[in-house]
Amino acid sequence: MSEVTAHRASILHCLRDPSDDKDPLASGSVEYFEDGLLMVADGYVDRLGPAEALLKELPSNVKVVEYGDKLIIPGLIDCHVHYPQIDIIASYGERLLDWLEKYAYPAERKFADPEHAKEVAEFFVQELLRNGTTTACVFATVHPQSVDAIFEAASKYGMRLIAGKVLMDKNCPEDLRDTPETGYEQSRQLIEKWHGRDRLSYAVTPRFAITSSEEQLRQAGRLLKEYPDVYLHTHLAENEEEVAQVARQFPWSRSYLDVYEHFELVRERSVFAHCIHMHDDDRKLMARKGAAMTFCPSSNLFLGSGLFDLQMGRQCGVRVSIGSDVGGGTSLSILRTLGDAYKVLQLKGQSLTPFGALYLATLGSARGLHLEDRIGSFRKEKEADFVVLDASREAITNRRWRETEDIVPRVFALLMLSDDHTVTDTFLKGKRTEDFGWERDSRLVD
Ligand SMILES: [Zn+2]
């Protein structure tokens, strides 16, 4: 007998990118049930529809969880975040390259201690869940034990998580370096140990072109050939100074992306964070290869890196996802990150539509990770990762929500105003994550 539960609430999800649709609800790119029922069987979406009709057909032994007029959406996806940087979030005064030296590297050095890695990983995963993030693509540090720690923490909750050991063998502190050989060997062992276990996937993770020798990038390409279904996760064209340094370091290259392309790192399941200062030819190359850009608006504003061009990315046909990029970003909340995304695009003279924002944080990011057949919407047989949002938890949000009954302005205001306070429940494969031994409210410090 399969285990079936039903969740009754307002339910909203995207079935495809609604950004160009005049009326996404009419065109069917977005589906909304004001009084909906989401049925989950053994962790997978079984049915979704209007509550009244579905309840009539429901066997009497199925438990129905009632959420009133709270809103259920698919679990949020964070496609670029550094868990070892959680303790240096909101560090003052630097741009990317100095920020790495002054804050990021000293924080990452502490992960030589496996106990420290374990403690931070557990804190980090619980914070993701509290923020409604159900899938994340995560940088660890150069230390293999930092990868063990984050995968162990995620697997406790059955969370979908992609992570990898950072590869860096030059232009960084001596005690944070690996070598092309040790980087290859440690990555290989971690892939063998973790990739495909539970919902965990490995990402070959060169920090960025600056901190790897050509031989190390070659070894990264070798890993991708030997393990074709792992991810590649790195940074690309975040900051102008960085782009100039890459051009000096690889004088033969046509562009920053060309460095990665040369070592065969641009492919399906390659996830490139930032992608700000780049040419359309490179955007088109990424599109052809099935690689993804991760838009990290909060970090790009905080580090003064630049303004992401979503319109160009979309026009060139690239998969675009969203990331918090903590510690460069200032919040693990993907909802708050969407607020920053909207503002960045306003400065570019572009727009992030209400449902386009929802798409970016759910199905769009799932597409970026080539996981759109598993997560990101409530299509039948997808993994039932979802979050419950409650607009009434904040006075202003509540007031704004009650001001209209139209879901379009409602959802836009909710996405712009929300953060972790709005998320009341986070479900992974149909299971309420707090039942796995953490408490949402006890995490708020008195
Ligand atoms: Zn980053």
Residues whose N, C-alpha, C, O or C-beta is under 5 A from the ligand:
A	BS01	ZN	A273 D325
